[in-house]
Amino acid sequence: MLAWEFAIRPGGCLRAAAAGAKGTRAMGGEDLLRVCVLGKLALLRDCTEMQLPPSKKTRALLAYLAVTARAHSRNRLCAMFWSVPDDPRAALRWSLTRLRALVDKPDSRMIMADRDNVALNLDGVAVDILSLRNAVRNGMDAMSIDALRQAAEALEGDFLEGLDLPDCQEFHSWCTAEREETRRLRAQILGALVTRLADAPDEALRYARSLSLLEPADEAAQAAFVRLLRVTGRWREAEEQFQRAQQRLEEFSVVRNGALRQAVQQPLQGGVRARADDGAAAASDAERPRARPALHEVRFCWASDNVRIAYASVGAGPPLVWATHWLSHLAFNWESPIWRHWTEEFARDHAFIHYDQRGHGLSDWDIPEFSIDAFVRDLEAVVDALGLDRFALIGDSRGGATAIAYAARHPERVSRLVLHGAFAHGWRHWGDAAEIERREATVTLTRQGWNNPGFRQLLRSLLLPDATPEEIGWFDELQQISIPGENAARVQQASGDFNLLDLLPRIAAPTLVLHSRDDVAIPFEQSRLIASRIPGARLVTLEGRSHILLRRDPAWTIFVGEVRRFLREGASTISRA
């Protein structure tokens, strides 16, 4: 077995010494000349980097002789580097003279040249890529993890980085082939590190990430990356990477073996690290099982106006569709305490279906139209894609208007309707002059200052007035990731224009309306108005002033109890029928 010692010079060159390896035949006690071709070409003697000739062709000649590790005819070298009518043999002699001054020792010649051939004497010379290839040929199991780490670091640099000779076609082709072989070698090293570091997932993740970028069409590499993202508690990124990898494999027409899907569905051990809020929530709700929403798949469908909509169905049971609110991002919602508890709660005994409306999250962002009609098209696309004939429908906040319009237009498909924090006509209809002026100013600020933390704090104070610092951080990230400022402004504008009051009497489904009494964002009177105009609707008043119900809010417990009781009534009615 060879004893390897790896070291990295600043700039990324691997230095390797191995007794008896081809390209590294150094004798004990002798100064070792090191040729580094990983990254920018470098020559070192006694651990001191030597000044290379300014001529790129001379440097390329040194690299070629070192890596090929054999003699070449002068005619071939002339044709490779100096295929010009001047005097190529004289140019070769000039370059060899410059190299001899660098590499020859007082008592031995390293550049071996006669009338016909030229070679680099590799006795006492270490060539990083040759040493590394030799180590891999002897088995990576024989290499220590430290050696693999340093090899991976060295291989981050391109083979002969920056040493391109576009006019020398044969050298260019040789470089291309060497770079591809080096890329494959790097993939082997990264794969070995991911495997060997199974007990250190945080460190393994770094190498899995690099491998996934290096091998975009390798399902095993993508699966390893997704698995480690989940193991280390990065749920949102894992879901997003899963979706990107699926799309990439489809683009490359890869025949898949199911490894990627297994990675995203594989149950994790109970000790898997999660964010701090996950631990707190688990402690408070340990007595009941939870859905694991991050294990489920985001799918896509197309609305009738050719807008792509992202949706997901989590859990099993009667279908319960959540008409989307704004500030939604399916993958992030599964991780965030702002919305995660909705999925965890209702996916326990329902097929809980939610989606990102147009302009948000994983759905298309470049949208020509934001309107209630357009939002209804999004909902229609999702339920049609799932083949749902009849289902219960929840509309939260502005999603309530979408749910109202859909229930009025498709009474045969909505079995039960739940509205929370909803409004049936926009702020230009129900607001007074001061309110309309404030809302219009908010639209302008949204368009111009969405990326300003101060403005986002203002919006948060309306939707989550009693949020903790941790919740504020989550909500701030949600605002940034879920929707661009221009789209947010257009959605707010659309939310002021619609008027669905005439549709309310046409709703045939049993309806439950819930609203927080002191809601800062949408006045409680809006839900009172809705309940008074929908035949047979029941209004439940929740205590509090948050427009968004968090798990820790007392109103959330009341909300869940009322909704569950209401949905059970519908199930028992269907059962008796």
SULNORFEN-V76666 format. One record per residue. N is the residue number from 1. RES is the residue in three letters. PSI is psi in radians with two decimals (* if undefined). Layout:
n-><N,N>
res-><RES,RES>
psi-><PSI,PSI>
//
This chain:
n-><1,2,3,4,5,6,7,8,9,10,11,12,13,14,15,16,17,18,19,20,21,22,23,24,25,26,27,28,29,30,31,32,33,34,35,36,37,38,39,40,41,42,43,44,45,46,47,48,49,50,51,52,53,54,55,56,57,58,59,60,61,62,63,64,65,66,67,68,69,70,71,72,73,74,75,76,77,78,79,80,81,82,83,84,85,86,87,88,89,90,91,92,93,94,95,96,97,98,99,100,101,102,103,104,105,106,107,108,109,110,111,112,113,114,115,116,117,118,119,120,121,122,123,124,125,126,127,128,129,130,131,132,133,134,135,136,137,138,139,140,141,142,143,144,145,146,147,148,149,150,151,152,153,154,155,156,157,158,159,160,161,162,163,164,165,166,167,168,169,170,171,172,173,174,175,176,177,178,179,180,181,182,183,184,185,186,187,188,189,190,191,192,193,194,195,196,197,198,199,200,201,202,203,204,205,206,207,208,209,210,211,212,213,214,215,216,217,218,219,220,221,222,223,224,225,226,227,228,229,230,231,232,233,234,235,236,237,238,239,240,241,242,243,244,245,246,247,248,249,250,251,252,253,254,255,256,257,258,259,260,261,262,263,264,265,266,267,268,269,270,271,272,273,274,275,276,277,278,279,280,281,282,283,284,285,286,287,288,289,290,291,292,293,294,295,296,297,298,299,300,301,302,303,304,305,306,307,308,309,310,311,312,313,314,315,316,317,318,319,320,321,322,323,324,325,326,327,328,329,330,331,332,333,334,335,336,337,338,339,340,341,342,343,344,345,346,347,348,349,350,351,352,353,354,355,356,357,358,359,360,361,362,363,364,365,366,367,368,369,370,371,372,373,374,375,376,377,378,379,380,381,382,383,384,385,386,387,388,389,390,391,392,393,394,395,396,397,398,399,400,401,402,403,404,405,406,407,408,409,410,411,412,413,414,415,416,417,418,419,420,421,422,423,424,425,426,427,428,429,430,431,432,433,434,435,436,437,438,439,440,441,442,443,444,445,446,447,448,449,450,451,452,453,454,455,456,457,458,459,460,461,462,463,464,465,466,467,468,469,470,471,472,473,474,475,476,477,478,479,480,481,482,483,484,485,486,487,488,489,490,491,492,493,494,495,496,497,498,499,500,501,502,503,504,505,506,507,508,509,510,511,512,513,514,515,516,517,518,519,520,521,522,523,524,525,526,527,528,529,530,531,532,533,534,535,536,537,538,539,540,541,542,543,544,545,546,547,548,549,550,551,552,553,554,555,556,557,558,559,560,561,562,563,564,565,566,567,568,569,570,571,572,573,574,575,576,577>
res-><MET,LEU,ALA,TRP,GLU,PHE,ALA,ILE,ARG,PRO,GLY,GLY,CYS,LEU,ARG,ALA,ALA,ALA,ALA,GLY,ALA,LYS,GLY,THR,ARG,ALA,MET,GLY,GLY,GLU,ASP,LEU,LEU,ARG,VAL,CYS,VAL,LEU,GLY,LYS,LEU,ALA,LEU,LEU,ARG,ASP,CYS,THR,GLU,MET,GLN,LEU,PRO,PRO,SER,LYS,LYS,THR,ARG,ALA,LEU,LEU,ALA,TYR,LEU,ALA,VAL,THR,ALA,ARG,ALA,HIS,SER,ARG,ASN,ARG,LEU,CYS,ALA,MET,PHE,TRP,SER,VAL,PRO,ASP,ASP,PRO,ARG,ALA,ALA,LEU,ARG,TRP,SER,LEU,THR,ARG,LEU,ARG,ALA,LEU,VAL,ASP,LYS,PRO,ASP,SER,ARG,MET,ILE,MET,ALA,ASP,ARG,ASP,ASN,VAL,ALA,LEU,ASN,LEU,ASP,GLY,VAL,ALA,VAL,ASP,ILE,LEU,SER,LEU,ARG,ASN,ALA,VAL,ARG,ASN,GLY,MET,ASP,ALA,MET,SER,ILE,ASP,ALA,LEU,ARG,GLN,ALA,ALA,GLU,ALA,LEU,GLU,GLY,ASP,PHE,LEU,GLU,GLY,LEU,ASP,LEU,PRO,ASP,CYS,GLN,GLU,PHE,HIS,SER,TRP,CYS,THR,ALA,GLU,ARG,GLU,GLU,THR,ARG,ARG,LEU,ARG,ALA,GLN,ILE,LEU,GLY,ALA,LEU,VAL,THR,ARG,LEU,ALA,ASP,ALA,PRO,ASP,GLU,ALA,LEU,ARG,TYR,ALA,ARG,SER,LEU,SER,LEU,LEU,GLU,PRO,ALA,ASP,GLU,ALA,ALA,GLN,ALA,ALA,PHE,VAL,ARG,LEU,LEU,ARG,VAL,THR,GLY,ARG,TRP,ARG,GLU,ALA,GLU,GLU,GLN,PHE,GLN,ARG,ALA,GLN,GLN,ARG,LEU,GLU,GLU,PHE,SER,VAL,VAL,ARG,ASN,GLY,ALA,LEU,ARG,GLN,ALA,VAL,GLN,GLN,PRO,LEU,GLN,GLY,GLY,VAL,ARG,ALA,ARG,ALA,ASP,ASP,GLY,ALA,ALA,ALA,ALA,SER,ASP,ALA,GLU,ARG,PRO,ARG,ALA,ARG,PRO,ALA,LEU,HIS,GLU,VAL,ARG,PHE,CYS,TRP,ALA,SER,ASP,ASN,VAL,ARG,ILE,ALA,TYR,ALA,SER,VAL,GLY,ALA,GLY,PRO,PRO,LEU,VAL,TRP,ALA,THR,HIS,TRP,LEU,SER,HIS,LEU,ALA,PHE,ASN,TRP,GLU,SER,PRO,ILE,TRP,ARG,HIS,TRP,THR,GLU,GLU,PHE,ALA,ARG,ASP,HIS,ALA,PHE,ILE,HIS,TYR,ASP,GLN,ARG,GLY,HIS,GLY,LEU,SER,ASP,TRP,ASP,ILE,PRO,GLU,PHE,SER,ILE,ASP,ALA,PHE,VAL,ARG,ASP,LEU,GLU,ALA,VAL,VAL,ASP,ALA,LEU,GLY,LEU,ASP,ARG,PHE,ALA,LEU,ILE,GLY,ASP,SER,ARG,GLY,GLY,ALA,THR,ALA,ILE,ALA,TYR,ALA,ALA,ARG,HIS,PRO,GLU,ARG,VAL,SER,ARG,LEU,VAL,LEU,HIS,GLY,ALA,PHE,ALA,HIS,GLY,TRP,ARG,HIS,TRP,GLY,ASP,ALA,ALA,GLU,ILE,GLU,ARG,ARG,GLU,ALA,THR,VAL,THR,LEU,THR,ARG,GLN,GLY,TRP,ASN,ASN,PRO,GLY,PHE,ARG,GLN,LEU,LEU,ARG,SER,LEU,LEU,LEU,PRO,ASP,ALA,THR,PRO,GLU,GLU,ILE,GLY,TRP,PHE,ASP,GLU,LEU,GLN,GLN,ILE,SER,ILE,PRO,GLY,GLU,ASN,ALA,ALA,ARG,VAL,GLN,GLN,ALA,SER,GLY,ASP,PHE,ASN,LEU,LEU,ASP,LEU,LEU,PRO,ARG,ILE,ALA,ALA,PRO,THR,LEU,VAL,LEU,HIS,SER,ARG,ASP,ASP,VAL,ALA,ILE,PRO,PHE,GLU,GLN,SER,ARG,LEU,ILE,ALA,SER,ARG,ILE,PRO,GLY,ALA,ARG,LEU,VAL,THR,LEU,GLU,GLY,ARG,SER,HIS,ILE,LEU,LEU,ARG,ARG,ASP,PRO,ALA,TRP,THR,ILE,PHE,VAL,GLY,GLU,VAL,ARG,ARG,PHE,LEU,ARG,GLU,GLY,ALA,SER,THR,ILE,SER,ARG,ALA>
psi-><2.42,2.48,2.06,2.50,2.05,2.51,2.60,2.19,2.72,2.23,-0.15,0.14,2.29,2.30,2.20,2.45,2.25,2.17,2.23,0.00,2.50,2.33,0.01,0.84,1.10,2.39,2.53,2.32,-0.28,2.61,2.35,2.23,2.24,2.23,2.08,2.03,-0.06,2.03,-2.66,2.49,2.34,2.61,2.21,2.42,2.30,0.66,0.31,2.23,2.29,2.65,2.10,2.71,2.59,-0.39,2.13,-0.60,-0.62,-0.73,-0.71,-0.66,-0.77,-0.82,-0.73,-0.77,-0.67,-0.76,-0.69,-0.47,0.74,2.97,2.58,2.57,2.58,-0.67,-0.72,-0.74,-0.66,-0.76,-0.57,-0.70,-0.44,0.98,1.00,2.75,-0.03,-1.72,1.39,-0.61,-0.62,-0.68,-0.67,-0.79,-0.70,-0.78,-0.71,-0.63,-0.74,-0.66,-0.64,-0.69,-0.43,-0.79,-0.43,2.57,2.81,-0.57,0.06,2.53,2.34,-0.56,1.96,2.01,2.38,-2.83,-0.53,-0.58,2.77,2.42,2.84,2.12,2.03,0.06,2.11,0.29,2.32,2.17,2.05,-0.82,-0.60,-0.73,-0.71,-0.74,-0.69,-0.68,-0.72,-0.68,-0.56,-0.02,2.13,-0.32,-0.43,-0.20,2.42,2.84,-0.65,-0.71,-0.72,-0.72,-0.82,-0.59,-0.76,-0.68,-0.75,-0.68,-0.08,-0.47,2.54,2.65,2.14,0.93,2.23,-0.12,1.30,2.35,1.39,-0.42,-0.21,1.53,-0.70,-0.72,-0.70,-0.75,-0.70,-0.77,-0.74,-0.77,-0.74,-0.67,-0.66,-0.73,-0.66,-0.62,-0.75,-0.66,-0.73,-0.71,-0.69,-0.78,-0.79,-0.74,-0.70,-0.69,-0.73,-0.72,-0.79,-0.40,0.53,-0.53,0.01,1.20,-0.55,-0.72,-0.71,-0.58,-0.68,-0.77,-0.59,-0.64,-0.81,-0.70,-0.67,-0.61,-0.60,-0.58,1.23,-0.38,0.24,1.90,-0.66,-0.71,-0.74,-0.69,-0.72,-0.71,-0.81,-0.75,-0.77,-0.57,-0.74,-0.73,-0.62,0.17,0.22,1.21,-0.82,-0.82,-0.63,-0.78,-0.74,-0.71,-0.67,-0.80,-0.75,-0.74,-0.73,-0.82,-0.72,-0.74,-0.62,-0.72,-0.63,0.04,0.76,2.32,1.99,2.62,0.09,0.02,-0.68,-0.80,-0.66,-0.64,-0.64,-0.23,-0.24,2.20,2.51,2.76,2.71,-0.39,0.10,2.34,2.49,3.04,2.83,-0.63,-0.50,-0.75,-0.73,-0.72,-0.67,-0.64,-0.67,-0.44,0.49,-0.34,-0.16,2.57,2.71,2.62,2.67,1.40,-0.48,-0.19,-0.08,2.82,2.39,2.28,3.03,2.53,3.05,2.23,2.90,-0.35,0.42,0.57,2.28,2.26,2.27,2.37,2.89,2.61,2.13,2.32,-3.10,2.55,-2.89,2.48,2.35,1.97,2.29,1.82,2.10,2.54,3.10,3.03,1.04,2.43,1.87,-0.88,-0.75,-0.63,-0.60,-0.35,-0.49,2.43,-0.10,-0.74,-0.23,-0.66,-0.41,-0.87,-0.79,-0.67,-0.94,-0.27,-0.06,-0.61,0.34,2.77,1.73,2.03,2.15,2.89,2.85,2.11,2.91,2.45,0.02,2.71,-2.15,-0.05,2.99,2.43,-0.52,1.59,2.28,-0.46,2.27,2.03,2.92,-0.71,-0.73,-0.72,-0.62,-0.65,-0.66,-0.83,-0.74,-0.72,-0.72,-0.89,-0.54,-0.68,-0.60,-0.14,0.61,2.12,-0.65,2.42,2.78,2.58,2.25,2.29,2.09,2.29,-2.22,-0.39,-0.34,-0.67,-0.71,-0.78,-0.71,-0.86,-0.73,-0.79,-0.62,-0.61,-0.46,1.07,-0.46,-0.22,-0.27,1.98,-0.65,2.54,2.21,2.25,2.27,2.27,0.55,2.94,2.48,-0.11,2.64,2.96,-0.36,-0.29,-0.71,-0.26,2.66,-3.10,-0.70,-0.72,-0.75,-0.72,-0.71,-0.74,-0.68,-0.65,-0.64,-0.68,-0.79,-0.77,-0.64,-0.79,-0.66,-0.42,0.45,-0.57,0.09,2.09,-0.57,-0.73,-0.72,-0.57,-0.66,-0.79,-0.75,-0.65,-0.41,-0.68,-0.59,1.23,-0.39,0.46,2.58,2.88,-0.68,-0.76,-0.62,-0.74,-0.78,-0.77,-0.65,-0.75,-0.67,-0.77,-0.74,-0.64,-0.40,-0.48,2.43,2.76,-0.71,-0.75,-0.72,-0.71,-0.72,-0.63,-0.77,-0.70,-0.81,-0.56,-0.23,-0.25,-0.47,2.80,1.91,0.22,-0.62,-0.30,-0.36,-0.78,-0.26,-0.08,2.12,-0.37,2.51,2.39,2.34,2.21,2.24,2.51,2.45,2.37,-0.72,0.53,2.15,-0.53,-0.81,2.13,2.47,-0.53,-0.44,-0.73,-0.60,-0.73,-0.77,-0.87,-0.56,-0.35,-0.26,2.13,2.19,0.13,2.60,2.34,2.27,2.20,2.20,2.51,2.39,3.09,0.06,2.36,-0.59,2.17,2.09,2.80,-0.63,-0.20,2.30,-0.58,-0.46,-0.75,-0.75,-0.79,-0.87,-0.76,-0.77,-0.76,-0.76,-0.75,-0.73,-0.76,-0.61,-0.64,-0.71,-0.70,-0.71,-0.59,-0.76,-0.68,-0.78,-0.65,*>
//
